[in-house]
């Protein structure tokens, strides 16, 4: 239990339903959806879409999503891939000829087909209870009337405002400057898109005037995108993957997400007696950092579109984890990591909901980097993601950009099982950090018996390339010990990610946590 004399927050306990996410407005809307007869999937979509106005730099209709869903009355877990593909005329040689070694973040070729809108509608058809007109109603109201900009959001905005194009500034900077806490942001263009979606379904986004607005914005910048690229998009249900960590199963979305990296990293950590270490000490931090570099090296080599990836079984194999763990020097930093195709970023939203029938939803939604590609449609203000920056430009690489191919994604929803029962949907935001965040959160729960709130309040560190960013929550002597081991220790500048989780207890109650690094909360009833 936390020291009640120090700043912090307690987990939220409730019986009938809980939502945990990074905006209280979105959490409240999700819980109200539950009270009005919707299920956890309805509530999660309602809250996720609303996050597009409370955190517009991190997610939006021009983004992608992934989800894990455990339907009521079962402990089955289903996965849904709501990510988009490279367009039919995508050509990596164009970028190589321009001298690029990686996909530029603001180039039109970084824009793959936005998959989230289609994903929300398909998931609703598969597992929802209410119609999408009702599910979208809260978001339409808030996009129209506006919301107050919160503290974390304004801090992020301050770093991004100067990078916006004139079109983006018109839709996302109505104040003519970076927002201050309490400034109102309304997005009437996207509210109109949501009204059309509520009336006509997903085709209102992928065909017609909205689609034309998106394609026009890309073509003006030389993009090879065509209306047919949008019209042909379809998300898909997939089979989740999982691994075991000391009797707790970690369930992840399969590639093209990086969930396999989280499982590989957890399998590596299982080779050490982490539970005997100080959870905030240098020994644990060092092993986690070294294991991260080794696991992410495998990710950068192998994770790709599922139709092209050949080494998934290798990454999930315990023998692979044992061999990699054996490379770790417990006293000295020796592992190296060449940065992958995607640049380090920390921009994502996550929402989890459990309802009274114990349907559980773990959903993550993102435009990749802050404000994605920065390419914004003129009429409706759809900010387009830059997920194509997750492709490799190395000829022959399994993750090389190619027409109709999905790039490697950093965003990953998670769930935990014990004894065959779903016990916790959870997610850790933070871009590339997420696989490390999943493994660390899991270790905090299993090795140290932390409750969901304690597990996310614990300080974080991340091996980013050749540096080790260490949050200020670590004691100075820990930072020095890591430096003495050979780590290049740096302050991350901003908090490392965020997280949300809901634990399902056998006594009928739900226990939820929401990360202090974001503006949100857990709300239950």
BARO-814182 format. One record per atom (N, C-alpha, C): x, y, z. Coordinates in steps of 0.02 Angstrom, whole numbers, plus 50000, padded with zeros to 5 digits. Each point is the difference from the previous one (the first is absolute). Example, Ala and Ser with C-alpha at 12.3 -4.5 7.8 and 13.67 -1.06 7.14 Angstrom:
REM BARO-814182
506604971650390 499555005950000 500455006050000 499825005349964 500425005950003 499615005550037 
//
This chain:
REM BARO-814182
500424994050000 499585006050000 500445006250000 499785005349964 500405006049996 500015003750067 500515004350008 500045004450059 499495005549992 499484999950042 499455004749993 500195007250019 500605001050026 500235006850013 500335003249939 500114996149948 500335002449940 499495000749943 500155004349951 499545000649943 499924993349964 499414998949974 499864993849965 499254999149993 499804994349975 499294998649995 499874992750015 499424998650026 499794993250015 499674996949940 500014993349995 499614996949947 499255001250011 499634999749945 499275001050003 499664993250004 499554999350048 499634993750007 499265001149980 499724995449963 499305000449979 499764993049985 499354999249994 499714993449990 499704998949932 499655005049973 499604999049940 500365001649935 500515004150003 500375001649939 500515005450013 500545000049961 500535004950007 500285001749931 500185006349992 500415002149944 500615003650027 500584998549972 500625003650016 500305002649935 500115006549998 500315003049940 500315006650019 500285003549951 500425005850014 499625006649999 499344999950000 499585005950005 499394998550042 499875003950053 499404998850040 499365000649959 499995004649951 499405000849959 499854993649961 500524997049972 499914993849962 499814994250046 500314999750060 499844994750047 499275000650023 499785006150014 499315001050021 499514998149945 500155001849938 499564998349944 499954992449992 500564996650009 500004992749995 499574996850055 500085002450061 499604997350055 499265001549990 499845006049975 499305001549987 499724995449946 500414998249951 499784995249949 499834993350032 500394998050050 499844993850036 499345000750038 499905005650033 499395001150038 499395000149955 500105002249938 499455000549952 499874993549962 500334994650021 499874993549970 500504997649950 500515003949986 500524997749955 500474995250034 500384996349961 500494995550030 500695003149998 500514996350022 500685002750006 500275002249933 499824996549945 500255001949934 499685006649978 499355000850011 499675006449984 500335005750038 500124998850064 500285005250043 500715001849980 500404994949982 500695001249981 500045004149936 499574998549951 500005003849938 499765007150012 499485000850040 499755006750015 500545004350032 500364997150048 500535003750033 500605001349955 500184995049959 500585000749956 499895005649949 499425000149969 499875005249950 500015006950032 499745000550061 499995006450035 500715002450016 500464995350010 500705001950013 500305003949942 499694999549941 500245003849942 499945007450007 499585002450047 499965007250013 500355001950065 500034995450048 500355001550063 500764999449992 500234995549955 500714999149987 500114999549924 499865005449964 500004999649927 500694999049968 500525001250038 500684998949973 500194992750003 499644996050038 500184993050010 499564995149962 499405002049982 499554995349966 499505003949959 499614996549960 499495003249960 499754995549945 499515002549963 499694996149947 500484998249944 500565003649995 500504998449951 500524995150024 499864996550056 500484995350030 499814992849993 500344995850038 499904992750001 499834997750071 499764993850006 499864997250066 500124992550000 500124997350060 500024992850012 499604998750063 499724994050006 499614998450060 500054992650016 499944998550065 499884993350025 499325000150035 499594995149986 499324999850027 499874993150029 499764999950063 499784993850031 499255000650012 499594996449960 499275000850006 499744997650067 499425002650019 499684998150062 499864992550002 500084997050059 499854993050009 500534995249976 500575002749977 500554995849977 500655002850026 500524996149993 500695002450011 500394999749936 499654999649944 500325000449934 500255007149989 500525000749962 500265006649981 500045000349924 499685005049971 500035001249928 500425006349987 500315000249942 500415005749981 499715003249937 500045006649997 499785003449939 500545004949977 500174999549936 500515004249969 499665005649961 500025005950027 499725005849967 500535004649971 500524997049972 500545004049969 499934999849925 500275005249967 499935000649928 500624997849963 499924999349934 500544997749956 500305005849961 500604998949974 500295004749953 499585000149936 499975005849969 499575000749941 500294996249940 499584999149950 500184995749943 500625002549962 500115006550001 500575002849964 500595001850046 500004997450060 500565001350046 500644996949971 500535003949998 500634997649970 500585002450044 500324995450037 500565002150043 500595002749961 500064998049936 500585002449961 499975007549990 499405002849999 499945007349994 500365003450058 499914997450060 500335002950058 500744998550002 500194993949979 500714998449997 500365004549950 499695001349944 500305004349949 500095007250025 499595001950048 500065006750030 500535000250055 500314994250013 500534999750049 499774998350071 499384997850007 499754998450067 500184992950020 500214999350063 500134993350028 499394997450038 499575004750023 499374998250033 499455004249969 499394998050011 499435003649972 499915006750036 500035005649965 499915006550033 499315000550033 499985002850060 499395000150039 499445004049968 500185005049960 499495004549972 499904999049925 500294994949972 499924998649929 499334996549988 499655001549945 499374996449987 500064992550000 500584997349982 500094992750001 500004997250071 500065004450050 499944997650069 499284998850019 499535002349958 499294999350015 499734993649970 499884995150042 499644994049978 499255001250008 499594995549976 499285001050003 499775000150074 499645005150022 499765000150069 499514994350013 500144996050051 499604994050011 499525000350059 500055005250042 499625000050062 499255000349989 499775004349956 499275000849990 499694993449978 500294996849951 499764993449978 500034995150058 500555000250039 500074995550056 499455000850052 499835006250016 499465001150049 499344997149976 499845001049937 499374997449974 500004992449997 500554997049979 500024992749995 499974996850069 500365002850049 499984997350068 499305000750029 499685005749987 499325000950025 499534994749971 500084998549935 499574994949969 500134993150029 500634998650019 500174993450026 499814999250074 500115005150040 499944999250073 499585005350035 499785005249965 499645005450033 499284998350013 499695004250040 499294999150017 499585005849972 500275005950001 499645005949976 500205001749929 499585003849966 500175002449934 500525005450003 500375000849945 500535005050000 499745007150004 499375001249982 499735006750009 499995001950074 499824995350043 500015001350072 500715000250027 500434995749975 500694999750024 500375006549985 499875003049942 500355006049980 499705006450029 499414999650028 499655006050023 500405004250051 500334997050050 500385004250047 500575003749966 500354996749955 500565003349965 499745005749957 499444999049965 499735005449958 499865006250043 499714998950058 499845005750044 500635003750020 500524996450021 500605003450024 500425002949943 500014996849942 500355002949943 499665006649980 499345000450006 499635006049983 500105005650051 499904998450064 500015005250051 500695001550027 500464995349991 500695001250022 500134997350070 500654999150015 500234997650065 500565004650024 500124999950065 500565003750029 500654996149990 500515003449975 500654996849993 500314998750068 500234993950011 500274997950065 500765000950002 500294999250059 500705001850012 500494996149957 499944993350000 500484996049960 499925001749926 499385001049978 499885001549930 500325006649980 499925005150042 500295006549983 500774999750001 500284995950044 500734999250001 500244996849935 499644995049976 500184996849936 499905004949942 499445003550001 499855004949947 500565005149992 500295002250056 500515005249999 500614997949959 500124993549998 500584997449962 499834998949926 499365000349983 499784998149933 499715005749959 499785005450034 499615005249966 500385003249943 500655001250009 500395003449948 500104995849938 499874993650004 500114995549944 499394999249955 499445003150019 499384999049963 499985004049935 499684997149950 499875003649938 499425004950010 499905004449953 499465004950006 499324996650006 499904994749961 499364996550003 499904996950069 500514996850026 499954996950066 499885005250054 500345005649994 499915005350050 499285002650001 499705000349942 499305002449997 499534995550039 500134993449997 499564995350034 500204998550072 500645000150013 500254997750065 500305005550044 500085006049973 500275005650039 499555006149992 499374999650020 499555005649990 500195006250041 500434999150049 500215005650043 500575004049967 500284997449946 500575003349968 500654999150037 500014995450048 500594998650041 499904993250031 500514997550034 499924993850037 499495001250057 499584995050014 499485001150051 500285000250071 499615003350043 500134999950071 499484995650033 500154997250059 499494996050034 499355003950008 499464996849981 499345003250004 499775003149935 500445000949951 499785002449934 499524994949968 499495002549966 499504995749969 500214998149929 499954993649985 500114997649931 499364996649976 499725002649947 499454996749965 500254998149930 499724994849972 500214997649934 499384998749958 499675005249976 499364999349964 500064996049936 500585000349966 500084996149939 499964992650013 500354997750052 499974992950017 499324998150030 499685004750034 499334998650025 499534998449943 500075003649944 499594998649942 500154993149971 500644998149999 500184993349978 499684994850044 500015001050065 499704995350047 499254999549989 499675005649986 499284999749985 499874995849938 500415000849950 499914996049939 500134992650013 500504998650042 500134993050018 499414997050038 499725003950046 499434997550039 499404998549955 499945003849946 499424999249955 500124994749947 500605000049970 500134996049940 500514994450009 500314999550058 500494994850012 500705001949976 500454995250002 500705001249985 500125002549929 499544998349954 500105002249931 500015007749995 499715003450050 500005007349999 500715002850009 500454995950024 500705002050008 500424997749941 499894994049976 500434996949949 499765001349929 499425003149992 499755001849934 499705007050005 499905003249943 499645006349998 500435005950020 499675005150027 500315006650011 500574999850051 499934996050053 500534999650050 500624996849970 499904994649965 500564996649967 500345004749950 499615003749962 500285004749951 500425005450035 499765002350058 500375005050038 500684997450022 500024993650021 500624996950022 500484999249941 499764997249945 500434998749942 500255006649970 499595005149999 500225006549974 500595002750040 499974999450066 500545002550042 500654996449984 499974993549988 500604996049985 500265001449930 499555000649953 500225001249931 500335006949992 499775004950037 500305006749997 500744999850020 500184995050039 500694999350023 500384994749960 499704997649946 500344995249958 499884992850018 499524998750044 499864993150019 499694995949944 500144993549997 499724995749948 499334997050018 499685002650052 499384997250027 499425001149952 499554995149998 499415000349958 499384998350042 499425002249977 499384998550035 499904992550010 500224996149952 499904992850005 500404996950058 500565003250018 500394997650058 499575000150063 499625005450008 499555000450058 499424995249993 499694999849942 499404995949990 500134992650010 500624997849987 500174992950004 500204997850071 500065004750046 500264998250067 499514995550038 500284995250037 499604995850045 500454997650057 499795001450062 500344997150058 499844992750006 500314996750049 499914992750004 500074997450071 499604995050015 500074996350063 500604995449994 500404999650053 500604995849999 500034995850063 500494995550003 500104995850058 500545002950045 499845001250064 500515002850045 500564995050013 500555002550027 500584995950019 500105000850075 500364995250030 500095000650073 500624996350022 500225001850060 500564996650033 499854999750074 500404996150037 499904999050072 500565003350039 499805003850052 500495003050045 499844997950072 500364994950023 499924997450068 499274998650017 499644996849953 499314997950012 499485005149979 500205005849977 499535004949973 500115000549925 499464999349963 500055000349926 499945007249976 500485002049958 499995006549967 499724999049930 499425002949987 499684999649934 500105006549962 500194999349937 500175005749958 499674999449931 499955005749967 499795000049930 500584997649957 499874996049948 500554997549959 500285005449953 500544998649965 500265004749950 499445001649949 500015006249976 500555004649994 500145004450061 499654999150055 500185003350062 500614996850031 500295003450051 500614997450031 499874995850063 499394997150005 499854996050059 500474994250010 500254997149946 500484994450007 500635002350036 500185006349992 500585002750035 499905000150075 499395001850021 499845000050072 500054993050028 499764995049963 500034993150024 500734997650003 500395001649948 500714998250001 500355003250059 499875006350012 500325003550056 499804997050067 499354998550008 499784996850062 500324993250009 500074996149947 500334993550004 500745000850020 500325005349977 500695001350020 500045001850074 499565004450023 500015002050070 499864994150046 499614995249976 499844994150040 500614995750015 500555001249964 500624996250012 500395002750059 499765005550029 500335003150057 499525000150060 500275000150060 499595000450060 499835007350014 499575002849959 499835007050006 499675001450068 499604995350024 499635001050063 500465001050059 500634997749995 500475000850055 500365006749998 499875003949949 500355006449991 499575005750026 500325005750011 499655006150018 499625002449938 499335000750004 499625002049940 500215006849972 500315004150041 500235006649978 500765000550000 500334994350001 500734999850006 500364999549934 500665000750004 500425000049939 500054993149968 500004994750041 500094993349972 499434998349952 499385001050024 499434998749957 500005004649939 500155006350011 499995004849944 500514998149947 500594997850021 500524998149953 499794994049958 499734994850033 499794994049963 499445001649951 499525004250023 499455001849955 500265003849939 500485004650011 500275003949944 500374995649951 500414995550024 500374995549956 499544995349962 499504997350036 499524995549968 499605003849947 499835006250014 499635004149952 500395000749935 500655001650006 500405001049939 500034993549958 500064994450033 500044993749964 499324998249968 499465001150038 499334998449973 499815004749943 500185006450006 499835004749947 500434999049938 500604997350010 500404998249941 499644994749960 499714995150035 499614994849965 499385003149967 499675004550036 499425003449971 500185003549935 500545003950002 500195003949941 500194995649941 500224994050014 500194995349947 499404996449971 499514998350042 499514995049980 499285002249997 499775004850041 499285001650003 499785003749937 499474997549971 499775002749935 499274998149991 499735001949943 499344997949979 499954992450009 499454997450030 499964992850012 500064995749938 499835002749942 500064996249938 500734999549976 500445003850032 500705000249978 500484997850055 499774999850062 500444998450056 500114992450004 500634997950008 500164992950001 500284997550067 500135004750047 500364998150061 499585000850063 499344999849995 499585000850059 500134994450050 500014993849977 500124994350045 500685000750035 500495002549963 500665001050030 499975005050057 499635005449991 499965005150053 499624997550061 499524995549991 499604997550056 500314993950033 500534997149971 500314993950025 500405001550063 499884996150053 500365001050063 500754999149991 500214995749954 500724999049989 500325006549975 499645003849958 500265006449977 500115004650059 499515000450045 500065004350059 500584997850044 500084993550009 500554997650043 500685001849970 500074999149935 500645001649968 500155007450003 499505004249990 500115007250003 500155002250072 499634997250048 500125001850070 500714998250022 500254994549973 500684997850018 500545004949976 499825004449954 500485005049974 500075006050047 499565000650048 500005005950044 500554999450053 500435005050004 500505000750053 499665003750057 499954996850058 499625002950055 500355005950033 500615001349981 500385005450031 500175005749952 499894998949935 500245004949951 499545000349940 499915006149975 499595001049940 500394998049938 499754995049965 500344997649940 499554999649940 499354999450011 499534999249944 499955006549960 499934999449935 499925005949957 499364999349960 499755005749978 499385000049961 500055005449947 499964998049937 499955004849946 499275002049994 499875006550001 499315002349997 499644997249940 499374997950011 499624997149946 499715005349953 499564997849957 499725004649950 499625005750033 499644998350054 499595005250031 500425004050049 499945006649998 500355004250048 499654999750067 500385001550054 499714999750067 499465005450006 499434998150028 499465004650011 499584997450058 499555004250025 499614998150058 499285002349993 499704999049942 499355002949985 499504994549983 499544998550047 499504994849992 499475000950054 499394997649986 499504999650054 499794992850008 499784998350060 499794993250016 499385000550045 499544995349990 499394999750041 499854992850015 499794998750062 499784993250018 499355000550038 499554995349986 499344999850032 499834992850018 499724999150059 499714993550020 499285001550022 499524996249976 499305001450018 499744995150053 499375000650018 499714996050055 499974992649981 499994998349936 500004993149978 500704997349990 500505004350015 500714998449997 500264999149929 499675003349953 500325000949935 500585004850012 500584998449971 500605004150009 500265002349933 500185006449997 500265002949938 500645003850015 500504998749958 500655003450004 500125003049931 499975006749994 499995003249935 500515005749998 500405000249947 500515005149992 499925003449932 500135006649998 499765004249944 500515005649991 500255001149940 500575004549993 500075002849930 500315005949995 500235002749935 500754999549994 500334996150044 500724998850002 500355005850033 500365004249964 500345005750031 499515005650016 500225004950038 499575005650018 499715003349938 499325000049994 499655002449941 500204996149938 500224993850009 500134995549943 500475003049950 499794999849937 500415002549945 499985007749997 499535003150036 499895007149994 499595001949939 499824995149959 499605001249941 499264999850020 499675005649990 499315000950024 499545001549941 499434996749998 499535001349945 499695007050009 499855003249946 499815007050000 499305001250030 499504996549975 499315001650019 499824997350069 500174993750013 499774996750062 500524999850055 500625001649984 500515000150052 500204993150024 500044995149955 500234993350018 500775000050000 500294999150059 500734999650004 500214992849986 500454999149953 500184993349976 500624997350035 499964993750020 500564996750034 500604999349954 500574998250030 500604998749960 500284993050015 499544995250002 500204993150015 500484997149949 500015002749940 500474997549950 500725001250020 500125004550050 500675001050026 500244993950038 499554995350014 500204993850032 500284994949951 499965001449935 500304995649950 500765000749999 500334994949977 500715000349984 500085001949927 500565003449985 500175001449931 500574995549976 500194995150041 500534995349981 499724994949950 500284999749940 499754995349949 500024992850027 499444996549992 499964993150020 499814998850072 499995005350041 499794999250070 499274997950003 499834995650047 499304997750005 499525005850013 500255005450030 499595005850014 500125005749950 500274998349941 500115005149949 499325002549974 499965006549989 499395002949971 499834996749934 499364998549991 499764997049937 499265001349995 499735000349940 499285001249992 499584994650036 499475002350033 499544995450033 500274996850063 500555002450026 500334997050057 499895004350063 499914996750056 499945003750064 500705000850031 500155005850027 500665001050031 500014997150071 500604999250027 500084998350070 499715005650042 499594998250049 499675004850045 500294999450070 500025005650035 500225000050070 499424999050048 499385001749979 499454999950047 499754992950013 499914998350063 499814993250019 499535000050061 499404997249994 499584998950058 500214993550035 499884999550065 500194993950036 499444997450044 500054993650017 499574996950050 500404994850038 499804998850063 500314994950041 499484994750019 500254993750003 499594994550023 500364996350057 499624997350046 500264995450050 499524994250007 500264993950000 499584994150007 499474999649946 500155002649941 499534999849944 499495005650000 500005004350052 499515005450005 500325006749982 499625004149964 500225006849987 499975003850066 500575002950020 500025003750063 500155007549990 500255002049941 500175007049993 500125002249928 499575004349974 500195003649939 500445005950020 500515001349961 500465005550017 500345002549937 500285005950005 500395002749945 500505005050026 500555000649966 500525004950017 500155004149938 499885006550004 500145004449944 500745001849999 500205003649949 500695002249998 500374997949937 499644999049945 500334998649937 500434993850004 500645000749982 500464994449999 500064996750068 499895003850054 500084997350068 499514994550017 499464999349963 499444996050023 500174992750015 500414996849960 500184993050015 500374999550066 500475004650012 500345000250064 499515001450056 499545004749987 499515001750050 499554994250019 499814995949952 499594994150015 500384995250045 500624998749982 500404995250040 500135002750070 500135006550007 500125002950066 499375000050042 499435001849970 499374999950036 499844992950024 500094995149956 499884993150018 500454997950059 500635001849996 500464998350055 499805003450065 499785006349996 499785003550060 499414996350033 499554997549960 499424996350026 500204993350029 500384996149961 500154993150019 500584999550050 500545003549987 500604999350042 499945003850066 499635005650000 500005004350059 499315000950030 499494996749971 499345000150029 499685006950003 500195004449954 499725006749999 499284999849975 499605004850025 499335000849971 500085003949935 499475000349958 500085003249934 500265007150004 499775003950050 500235006950005 500735000450020 500214996050048 500714999950019 500444997849942 499764995249961 500414997349945 500145005349948 499535004649990 500135005349950 500325006250031 499945000950065 500335005750033 500754998950007 500214993849999 500714998350007 500405003649945 500595002950018 500395003749949 500224995549942 500135003149943 500164996449939 500675002249971 500274995649960 500595001649960 499934996549934 500375002349950 499944997149934 500665000649962 500234994349974 500615000049959 499825002249930 500125006549986 499845002949935 500655000649960 500104995349953 500635000149963 500584998850047 500505004549998 500584999150044 499945003850065 499425003050014 499905003650063 499514996150045 500015001650063 499534997150048 499655005950034 499385001249979 499625005550030 499704997550065 500105003850053 499814997950068 499575005450031 499394998450019 499565004950031 500275002450067 499795005950020 500255003050063 499754996350061 499534995349991 499784996050057 500524995350027 500534998849961 500554995950025 500465004350044 500264997050052 500445003650046 500665001749964 500325005650020 500645001949969 500534994650002 500024996250056 500514994750005 499874994349951 499374998949981 499844995049949 500245002449931 499885006249986 500235002949937 500764999649994 500345001450056 500734999750000 500254992949991 499674995350034 500204993049993 499924997649928 499475002149967 499904998149930 500545003149955 500185006350015 500545003249962 500664996350011 500124997950062 500624996350015 500034993349964 499424997249984 499984993749962 500125001149925 500025006349979 500145001549930 499405002549961 499445001250033 499415002749967 500085007549990 499785002449943 499985007249986 499335002650025 499995002250063 499385001750034 499795007249982 499365000749980 499735006649983 499305000750030 499795006250011 499315001550020 499574999649938 499424996850002 499584999549940 499695006549978 500015005150043 499715006449983 499255000250012 499654995049978 499284999350012 499884993250033 499424999050033 499874993550030 500034994449948 500204994250021 500044994349955 499314996649998 499625002049949 499364996749986 499465001550051 499544995550005 499435000150045 499734992950003 499504998850040 499724993250003 499325000050034 499634994649988 499344999050029 499914992550011 499634998050051 499884992950012 499394999150044 499684994249993 499434998150042 500104992850021 500044998850066 500064993150024 499314997350019 499864993849978 499374996750013 500114995250058 499695001450057 500094995850059 499454994750006 500174994550032 499524994550009 499425001950046 500095005250042 499475001850047 499465004449969 500055001149934 499485003949965 500175007349989 500575002250026 500185007049991 500545000949946 500015006149974 500515002049951 500455005250033 500654999649985 500495004550029 500405003249942 499975006549994 500295003349942 500515005350018 500465001049954 500515005250009 500065004249937 500235006250009 500105004649944 500645003950013 500435000449950 500675002650008 500015007550016 500405001850050 500085007150019 500365004049946 500324996649953 500375003549947 499545003249948 499364998350003 499515002849954 499475003750039 499495002549964 499485004250031 499394996050022 500014993449993 499394996250007 499874997150069 499574995150001 499794996950062 499634993549985 499874996250051 499554994349996 499345002050032 499454998249969 499335001550026 499594993649999 499664998550056 499594994150003 499335001550034 499574995050000 499355000950034 499764993450027 
//
